[in-house]
Amino acid sequence: MQYEGQVRIPSGCAISGMFLRDGRKVNGEPIIRSIATMHDRSNGLGGGFAAYGIYPKQKDLYAFHVFYNSERAKDECERMIRANFDISIAERIPTRRIPQITDEPLIWRYFGLPFRKLLEDRRLDEREFVARFVMKVNTEVRGAYVFSSGKNMGVFKAVGFPEDVGRFYRLDEYEGYGWTAHGRYPTNTPGWWGGAHPFALLDYSVVHNGEISSYDTNRRFIGMYGYSCTLLTDTEVITYILDYLHRRNRLSLKETADVIAAPFWSEIAAMPEDRRRYYTYLRNVFPSLLITGPFSILVGFSGGMMALNDRLKLRSMVVGEKGSAVYVASEECAIRAVEPELDRLWSPRGGEPVIVTLNKGVRA
């Protein structure tokens, strides 16, 4: 007889998220408690969190979180940062030493804005400039990895169980209106600090449970538009697809979800004419951005969160509501650990995005 822990768990990995539509802020303890409930869905090779609204004093500045494997990499990367950005703060990210987290790299953060002259010379807006800069560092500076680059948000990740990662990064000392979390069970890729979830670009962050069988197709297509997958995990490409569709092509989040989790052609053929034309257009224009394979993902962005399952719903995901709070997790227990008495609990259908945003008039 084989027991738990002696066999591969193909549906492993845990995701959890909470979002407060009224803009109230909570510290990281609830999301740590939520993801810890699903401890056995991960194996200690990766854990992480994304938090929104945590840098109110620097809310108008880009916050770069960077891993360095050496002082040489740090020196080289910092020269690039200071040549492109007016940096007001450069500091180590505060951590607390715990025995479960080992072999940590140098972990720094920088707050700043691109030099206006560079934007004018290159005829780029801020966000495109920052996205290109992140790609440049992650492909050209050996041993440096920019793993978070948005405004008033941050990603915190490591090799370890997620509850240990949360304590390591002292997330109880941050307050945010939106949190996502991930416990990793890698199956096809290595467990290392840069490969832990969330993956982020600008204010987009993604945590993912599943496997992407379309990864090579997705990666080759997105690579034609300047996105380089360097972090050795298939989930990274989802983040770049979201940025490409939502920011660069200005699709709505619903339209973006309808590209990456599109209906089958047989379903489209049976739809009413207006919906048939809509889905046919998206599938014909963005055929290489359809994501296949089992997945459930949580997408964080400034002012909101989106949850999405693959079209066949091959990975579990439930959603709960209590007042202005929305909770999403791989398992109901992770929601009940934070909010036992819910107003509503449901399981979204495959391919049906759940999109929540701050209430009208509430500023991120």
C-alpha positions in Angstrom: 0.0 0.0 0.0 1.2 3.5 -0.8 0.6 6.4 1.5 0.3 10.1 1.1 3.8 11.5 0.5 5.0 8.4 -1.3 3.2 9.1 -4.6 3.3 12.0 -7.1 0.3 14.4 -6.6 -0.5 15.7 -10.1 -3.1 18.1 -8.8 -0.7 19.6 -6.2 0.0 23.3 -5.7 -2.3 25.5 -3.7 -3.6 29.0 -4.5 -5.4 31.4 -2.2 -6.5 35.0 -2.5 -8.5 37.7 -0.6 -9.7 41.0 -1.9 -11.4 43.8 0.0 -13.6 45.8 -2.4 -14.1 48.7 0.1 -10.4 49.3 0.2 -9.9 48.3 3.8 -6.4 46.9 4.5 -5.4 43.9 6.5 -2.0 42.6 7.3 -0.5 39.3 5.9 -1.6 37.1 8.8 -5.0 36.0 7.3 -3.5 35.0 3.9 -0.7 33.1 5.6 -3.3 31.3 7.7 -5.3 30.5 4.6 -2.5 29.1 2.5 -1.1 27.1 5.5 -4.4 25.2 5.7 -3.4 23.6 2.4 0.1 22.7 3.5 0.0 19.2 2.1 -0.7 20.5 -1.5 2.9 21.8 -1.6 6.3 20.2 -0.9 8.5 23.0 0.4 10.0 23.8 -3.0 8.3 27.2 -3.4 5.9 29.6 -1.7 5.0 33.2 -2.2 2.6 36.1 -1.9 1.6 39.2 -3.8 0.2 42.2 -1.9 -1.5 45.3 -3.2 -1.7 48.7 -1.4 1.3 48.0 0.8 3.5 51.0 -0.1 1.2 54.0 0.4 4.1 56.4 1.0 5.7 55.5 -2.3 2.4 54.7 -4.2 3.4 56.7 -7.2 6.8 55.1 -7.6 7.7 51.7 -9.2 8.8 49.2 -6.6 11.4 46.8 -7.9 12.1 43.7 -5.9 15.3 42.0 -7.0 17.1 38.7 -6.2 20.9 38.8 -6.5 23.1 35.7 -6.5 26.3 37.8 -5.9 27.6 41.2 -5.1 28.9 41.4 -8.6 25.3 40.9 -10.0 24.1 43.5 -7.6 26.6 46.1 -8.6 26.0 45.5 -12.3 22.2 45.6 -11.9 22.3 48.7 -9.7 24.3 50.5 -12.4 21.6 49.8 -14.9 18.8 50.8 -12.5 20.4 54.1 -11.6 21.1 54.8 -15.3 17.4 54.5 -16.1 15.5 55.5 -13.0 15.5 58.3 -10.5 15.8 56.2 -7.3 14.6 57.6 -4.0 15.0 54.5 -1.9 17.3 51.5 -2.2 17.3 49.0 0.6 17.3 45.4 1.7 13.9 43.9 1.9 13.3 43.2 5.7 13.3 39.5 6.6 13.5 37.5 9.8 15.8 34.5 10.1 13.9 31.2 10.4 15.4 27.7 10.2 13.0 26.6 7.4 14.3 29.1 4.9 17.9 28.6 3.8 20.3 29.6 1.0 18.6 33.0 0.5 20.0 35.3 -2.2 20.5 39.0 -1.6 17.0 40.5 -1.7 16.7 44.2 -2.4 14.1 46.7 -3.4 14.2 50.1 -5.1 11.6 52.8 -5.5 11.8 55.2 -8.4 10.5 56.6 -11.7 12.1 56.5 -15.2 14.0 59.5 -16.2 11.7 61.7 -18.3 14.4 62.4 -20.9 14.7 58.6 -21.6 11.0 58.3 -22.1 11.0 61.2 -24.5 14.0 60.0 -26.4 12.6 56.5 -26.8 9.0 57.6 -27.3 7.7 55.1 -24.7 5.2 55.5 -21.9 6.3 54.6 -18.4 4.8 51.1 -18.3 6.3 50.0 -21.5 9.7 51.4 -20.5 9.6 49.5 -17.2 8.5 46.3 -18.8 11.3 46.4 -21.3 13.8 47.2 -18.6 12.7 44.2 -16.5 13.2 42.0 -19.6 16.6 43.5 -20.2 17.8 42.8 -16.6 16.5 39.3 -16.5 18.1 38.3 -19.8 21.3 40.2 -19.6 22.5 40.5 -16.0 23.7 37.0 -14.9 22.5 36.3 -11.3 20.0 39.2 -11.1 16.2 38.7 -11.3 13.7 41.4 -11.0 10.7 39.5 -9.6 8.3 42.5 -8.9 8.0 45.8 -10.7 4.6 47.4 -10.0 3.4 50.5 -8.2 2.1 50.2 -4.6 2.4 46.4 -4.7 5.0 43.7 -4.1 5.8 40.1 -4.6 7.5 38.1 -1.8 8.6 34.5 -2.7 11.2 31.9 -1.8 12.0 28.2 -1.6 10.0 26.9 1.3 6.5 26.2 2.5 4.3 29.3 2.0 3.6 29.8 5.7 7.3 29.9 6.4 7.9 32.2 3.5 5.3 34.6 4.9 7.0 34.7 8.3 10.4 35.0 6.6 9.3 38.2 4.8 7.5 39.6 7.9 4.2 39.9 6.1 2.4 40.6 9.3 4.1 44.1 9.1 2.5 44.9 5.8 -1.1 46.0 5.2 -2.9 45.6 1.8 -6.4 45.5 0.3 -5.5 42.5 -1.9 -3.5 39.4 -1.3 -2.7 36.3 -3.3 -0.7 33.3 -2.2 0.8 30.1 -3.6 2.2 26.8 -2.2 4.2 25.0 -4.9 4.5 21.4 -5.8 6.8 21.5 -8.9 6.5 18.5 -11.2 8.4 19.4 -14.4 10.6 22.3 -13.3 13.2 23.0 -10.6 12.4 24.5 -7.2 14.4 27.7 -6.9 13.8 31.2 -5.6 13.1 32.8 -9.0 10.8 30.0 -10.0 8.5 30.3 -7.0 5.1 31.9 -7.6 3.8 34.6 -7.9 5.2 35.7 -11.3 4.8 39.4 -11.9 5.4 42.1 -14.5 4.4 45.7 -13.7 1.3 45.4 -11.4 0.2 42.0 -12.9 0.9 39.0 -10.7 -0.1 35.3 -11.3 -0.3 32.3 -9.1 -1.1 29.0 -10.8 -2.1 25.4 -10.0 -1.7 23.1 -12.9 0.5 22.4 -16.0 0.5 24.3 -19.3 0.8 21.9 -22.2 0.7 24.8 -24.7 3.8 26.4 -23.1 6.1 26.1 -26.1 3.5 27.6 -28.4 2.7 30.4 -26.0 6.3 31.1 -25.3 7.4 31.3 -28.9 4.5 33.6 -29.8 5.0 36.0 -26.9 8.7 36.0 -27.5 8.1 37.8 -30.9 6.9 40.8 -28.9 9.8 41.2 -26.6 8.8 38.9 -23.7 11.6 36.5 -22.6 10.8 33.5 -20.3 13.9 33.2 -18.1 12.6 31.8 -14.8 12.3 28.1 -15.7 8.6 27.7 -14.9 5.7 27.5 -17.3 3.6 29.9 -15.3 5.8 32.8 -16.2 4.3 32.9 -19.7 0.8 33.5 -18.3 1.9 36.8 -16.8 3.3 38.0 -20.1 0.2 36.9 -22.0 -1.9 38.9 -19.6 0.3 42.0 -20.1 0.3 41.6 -23.8 -3.5 41.2 -24.1 -4.7 43.6 -21.4 -2.1 46.4 -21.4 -0.6 46.4 -24.9 -3.7 45.3 -26.9 -6.2 46.9 -24.5 -8.5 44.0 -24.3 -10.8 43.9 -21.2 -10.1 41.3 -18.5 -13.2 39.4 -19.7 -11.9 39.4 -23.3 -8.4 38.4 -22.0 -9.9 35.4 -20.2 -11.9 34.5 -23.3 -8.6 34.3 -25.2 -6.6 32.2 -22.8 -9.5 29.9 -21.8 -11.5 30.0 -25.1 -14.4 27.7 -25.8 -14.0 24.7 -28.1 -14.8 25.3 -31.7 -17.7 22.8 -31.4 -19.1 25.0 -28.6 -18.6 28.2 -30.6 -20.4 26.7 -33.6 -23.5 26.1 -31.5 -23.6 29.7 -30.1 -26.0 32.5 -31.1 -24.6 34.6 -34.0 -23.3 37.5 -31.9 -21.4 35.3 -29.5 -20.2 33.0 -32.3 -18.7 36.0 -34.1 -17.1 37.3 -30.9 -15.3 34.0 -30.0 -14.4 33.3 -33.6 -12.7 36.6 -33.9 -10.7 36.1 -30.7 -9.6 32.6 -31.6 -8.6 33.7 -35.1 -6.7 36.7 -34.0 -4.9 35.2 -31.0 -4.7 31.5 -31.7 -1.3 31.0 -30.1 -2.4 32.5 -26.8 -4.9 29.8 -26.0 -3.6 28.1 -22.8 -4.2 24.4 -22.8 -3.8 21.9 -20.0 -5.2 21.9 -16.5 -5.0 25.2 -14.6 -6.6 27.4 -12.0 -5.0 30.9 -11.7 -5.4 34.0 -9.6 -4.4 37.3 -11.3 -3.7 40.3 -9.1 -3.6 43.8 -10.5 -3.9 47.3 -9.2 -7.4 47.7 -7.9 -8.6 44.2 -8.6 -8.2 40.4 -8.8 -9.3 37.8 -11.3 -9.8 34.0 -10.8 -10.0 31.7 -13.8 -10.2 27.9 -14.4 -9.3 26.0 -17.6 -12.2 25.3 -19.9 -12.7 21.8 -18.6 -12.2 22.8 -14.9 -9.4 20.2 -14.3 -8.2 22.0 -11.2 -10.3 22.8 -8.2 -11.2 26.4 -7.2 -13.9 27.9 -5.0 -15.0 31.5 -4.3 -16.6 32.9 -1.2 -18.0 36.3 -0.3 -18.5 38.0 3.1 -19.7 41.6 2.9 -17.1 43.5 0.8 -14.5 40.7 1.1 -14.0 38.1 -1.7 -12.0 34.9 -1.1 -10.7 32.4 -3.7 -8.8 29.2 -2.9 -8.1 25.7 -4.2 -10.1 24.3 -1.3 -13.0 25.6 0.8 -11.1 24.9 4.0 -8.6 27.7 3.1 -11.5 30.2 2.9 -13.2 29.0 6.1 -9.9 29.3 8.0 -10.2 33.1 7.4 -13.9 33.6 7.3 -16.1 30.7 8.8 -19.4 32.5 8.1 -19.8 33.3 4.5 -22.6 35.1 2.7 -22.0 33.0 -0.4 -19.8 30.2 -1.6 -19.6 28.8 -5.1 -17.4 27.0 -7.6 -17.0 28.9 -10.9 -17.5 27.0 -14.2 -14.5 26.3 -16.4 -13.5 29.3 -18.4 -15.7 31.6 -16.4 -13.6 34.5 -15.0 -14.5 35.9 -11.6 -13.4 39.5 -11.6 -13.5 41.7 -8.6 -12.4 45.4 -8.3 -12.5 48.1 -5.7 -15.8 49.8 -5.2 -16.5 52.9 -7.2 -14.8 55.9 -5.6 -12.3 53.8 -3.7 -8.7 54.5 -4.7 -6.0 51.9 -4.8 
